Amino acid sequence: MRQSVTVCVLAWSLAAPGLSRQSAETYGDWSAPTNVGPPVNIAGSNDMYAILSRDELTMYFTSNRPEGLGGDDLWFVTREAADAPWGDPQNLTALNSSDADSLPVLSSDEHVMFFHSTRPGCGAGDIWMARRQDRRSQVWDPPVDLECGVVNTAAIEIAPAFFENPETGQVTLFYGSNRTGSQGFDVYASPVGEDGYFGPGEKVPEFSSPGRDTRIFIRRDGLEAFITSDRPGGQGLLDIWTSTRETLSDPWPRTSIDVPSPVNSACEDGSPWLSRDGTTLYFFSTRTGGLQCGKRDVWYATRPKVKQENPIQAIAGRFNRMLARLTG
């Protein structure tokens, strides 16, 4: 059955003719990453694929800790404030199964969650979705498999990423797949059509390489993307790579840049999630300093936003200063 995403796109505000294009934000260097620590990360388990809610008071992540329903499960934690500690993790039982369930991502309005599952579906692993009426609630409708032969295939579809164009409202679901025509795993994109349904997946060559390319994240303004890849030229195993563009009408560059140390390491680093203001990056890493060497933990790094002068305000300021000199 085809699954419409009408619920998550009702809030689109379509751009009026002549709407100005987005301009790139400027950021400083990334800080040394910080391990999120317990109770999110615990010894003996892989804790990974973290995403946060818009208010950053709820974290969803994947863990194979023994209290789950089987293998990888979806979990969540909450906190009272952005600087408060995280509470005890809770199993997202409404969405989990006895198979592997992982890699959650939320729609822009947070009413829909997409995730990867190996439960019986179209192929060896599929993208599933579930809806909820209240974005502050963990009461979810039963998850449904996205349509076979459109998003999902007989191969593996994994690591969904949701992006809504801030100018046009166009929603696109990105994901990794090893379907026929891929080099290992490549990044594919399924845009939502006028009928409210996802279209067939098309490879995104700008985000793909001869290596394994899976979880991506596109910044809210659509001008910066992060890609999980083991392509040549990285610092070791999986790395986080990045691409930037000046405006939404520009194509993504065909060559991505490896995010420099200290974000990437000689260990596995991947599955990026970026805060709405672009200053905090969550990801998993197996680097030394985790609670157990070799296991995946959730880490985060921060960067400052560099203040830019608004060009219109700059022109107005120069005009006012010139006028003041002329009038004495």
Secondary structure, 3 states (H helix, E strand, C coil): CCCECHHHHCCCCCCCCCCCCCCCCEECCCCCCEECCCCCCCCCCCEEEEEECCCCCEEEEEECCCCCCCCCEEEEEECCCCCCCCCCCEECCCCCCCCCEEEEEECCCCCEEEEEECCCCCCCEEEEEEECCCCCCCCCCCCEECCECCCECCCEEEEEEEEECCCCCCEEEEEEECCCCCCCCEEEEEEECCCCEECCCEECHHHCCCCCEEEEEECCCCCEEEEEECCCCCCCCCEEEEEECCCCCCCCCCCCEECCCCCCCCCCEEEEEECCCCCEEEEEECCCCCCCCCCCEEEEEECCEECCCCHHHHHHHHHHHHHHHHCC
